[in-house]
Amino acid sequence: MKTKTLSMLGALALPLVAGSALAEITQDCILEGNVDKRKAAQLGRDVYVKFRSAEAGDAAPCDMSRSNRSRRVQFKAPGTDDISDAPHGATVKYRYIERNHERGQWQLIERSDGAI
């Protein structure tokens, strides 16, 4: 009876492992930019970041080319980032990870409040 129970548990575990393997990272970018309070005011937003560089992370390539308009970067920063109080010119660095070519996740890596 124990053998049967173990093999059933093994069969149940396989789809979980296979499902997590399917979540392939298709985009991994490290983006750096500066907070632009003037542009934010013009657009009626709390904060606006002008990204000036994008490079590949460790897990996948990064395709944020300026010529590819479909890759325009717009996102709402998670409430935990709290960059709305960052001064004009503050440097921010984000990591963007996209899985299976679907909507990506953003993570604030670094914030420096020095002016440009």
C-alpha positions as CSV (number, residue, x, y, z in Angstrom):
1,M,0.0,0.0,0.0
2,K,2.9,2.4,0.7
3,T,4.3,1.9,-2.8
4,K,1.0,2.9,-4.3
5,T,0.7,6.1,-2.2
6,L,4.3,7.2,-3.1
7,S,3.7,6.7,-6.8
8,M,0.5,8.7,-6.6
9,L,2.4,11.6,-4.9
10,G,5.1,11.4,-7.5
11,A,2.5,11.6,-10.3
12,L,1.0,14.7,-8.6
13,A,4.3,16.4,-8.3
14,L,5.3,16.1,-11.9
15,P,2.8,18.6,-13.3
16,L,3.9,21.2,-10.7
17,V,7.6,20.8,-11.8
18,A,6.7,20.9,-15.5
19,G,4.5,23.9,-15.0
20,S,7.2,25.9,-13.4
21,A,9.7,24.9,-16.1
22,L,7.3,26.4,-18.7
23,A,7.6,29.9,-17.2
24,E,10.6,30.7,-19.3
25,I,12.2,34.2,-18.9
26,T,12.0,35.7,-22.3
27,Q,13.2,39.2,-21.4
28,D,15.6,40.4,-18.7
29,C,16.6,44.0,-18.8
30,I,18.4,46.4,-16.5
31,L,17.2,49.9,-17.2
32,E,18.7,53.1,-15.9
33,G,17.1,56.5,-16.1
34,N,16.4,59.8,-14.3
35,V,13.4,61.3,-12.6
36,D,12.0,64.2,-14.6
37,K,9.6,66.2,-12.5
38,R,9.0,68.8,-15.2
39,K,7.8,66.2,-17.7
40,A,5.7,64.6,-14.9
41,A,4.0,67.9,-14.3
42,Q,3.3,68.4,-18.1
43,L,1.7,64.9,-18.2
44,G,-0.2,65.4,-15.0
45,R,1.6,62.4,-13.3
46,D,3.3,62.0,-10.0
47,V,6.5,60.9,-11.5
48,Y,8.1,60.4,-14.9
49,V,11.3,58.5,-15.5
50,K,13.3,59.0,-18.7
51,F,15.2,55.8,-19.3
52,R,18.5,56.4,-21.0
53,S,20.0,52.9,-21.1
54,A,18.9,49.3,-21.2
55,E,21.2,46.3,-21.0
56,A,20.6,42.5,-20.8
57,G,20.4,40.9,-17.4
58,D,21.7,37.5,-16.5
59,A,18.6,35.3,-17.3
60,A,17.7,36.4,-20.9
61,P,18.4,38.9,-23.6
62,C,17.0,42.4,-23.6
63,D,15.1,44.0,-26.5
64,M,14.3,47.6,-25.7
65,S,15.6,49.2,-28.9
66,R,14.6,52.8,-29.5
67,S,13.7,51.9,-33.1
68,N,11.2,49.3,-32.0
69,R,8.1,51.4,-31.0
70,S,6.2,48.3,-29.9
71,R,8.7,48.0,-27.1
72,R,7.9,51.4,-25.6
73,V,8.3,51.2,-21.8
74,Q,5.4,52.4,-19.8
75,F,4.6,51.0,-16.4
76,K,3.2,51.9,-13.0
77,A,5.8,51.5,-10.4
78,P,4.8,49.3,-7.5
79,G,3.7,51.2,-4.4
80,T,6.7,49.8,-2.5
81,D,9.1,51.6,-4.8
82,D,8.1,55.0,-3.5
83,I,10.0,57.0,-6.2
84,S,7.2,59.7,-6.3
85,D,9.1,61.6,-3.7
86,A,12.4,61.4,-5.6
87,P,13.9,64.7,-6.5
88,H,14.2,65.9,-10.1
89,G,17.3,64.3,-11.6
90,A,17.4,61.3,-9.3
91,T,18.9,58.3,-10.9
92,V,16.9,55.0,-10.7
93,K,17.8,51.5,-11.9
94,Y,15.1,48.9,-12.5
95,R,15.1,45.3,-13.5
96,Y,12.4,44.2,-15.9
97,I,11.6,40.5,-16.3
98,E,9.1,39.1,-18.8
99,R,8.1,35.5,-18.7
100,N,6.7,33.8,-21.8
101,H,6.4,37.1,-23.7
102,E,3.7,38.3,-21.4
103,R,3.4,41.4,-19.2
104,G,6.5,41.9,-17.3
105,Q,7.4,42.6,-13.6
106,W,9.4,45.6,-12.5
107,Q,11.8,45.8,-9.5
108,L,13.6,48.8,-8.2
109,I,17.2,47.9,-7.8
110,E,18.8,51.3,-6.9
111,R,17.8,54.9,-6.3
112,S,20.3,57.7,-6.0
113,D,19.0,61.2,-5.2
114,G,21.9,63.2,-6.7
115,A,21.0,65.6,-9.4
116,I,22.3,65.1,-13.0
